[in-house]
Amino acid sequence: MTIEVSSPALEPGATIPKKHTEEGQDVSPPLRWSSLPRGTKEMAIICDDPDAPTQKPFVHWVLYKIPADRKGLPEGGSEGALEGLNDFGGKGYGGCMPPRGHGVHHYHFKVYALDAELDVPEGLSKDELLATMEGGVLNEGVLIGIYGRES
């Protein structure tokens, strides 16, 4: 069974509220998850944009070492977890903002259930985190939202 990922701010496939973009307050949306597999020791989240005009999906958020007893994150929240690098060149959440004239993009908020606690420092890239998690992902789920730049 897939992890169920939801948000009180975003219906699956719907437009991400401006508040959670670079055109707004640029805070991460609240996320909820359920149906974690038995044996989950830790969680991780990656948000990326596969529609970006780059060779790989553009990374907006890397968050890991989320305690397994958490059922979600509040808006703008990352307490109790470590933040990784985004493709804006910093740590933490970087909101949606497709290039001008590039249309609507799809943003994937993927939640991973891990079978062990990661022994890693803050500041991992998406690729480093995925390599560290390899072989230890019990299950995953995704919430996809869309956003098109207003200006």
Buried (B, 14 or more C-beta within 10 A) or exposed (E): EEBEBBBEBBEEEEBBBBBBBBBEEBBBBBBBBEEBBEEBBBBBBBBBBEBBEEEEBBBBBBBBBBEEEBEBBEBBBBEEBBBBBBBBEEBBBBBBBBEEEEEEBBBBBBBBBBBEEBEBEEEBBBEBBBEBBEEBBBBBBBBBBBBEBEE
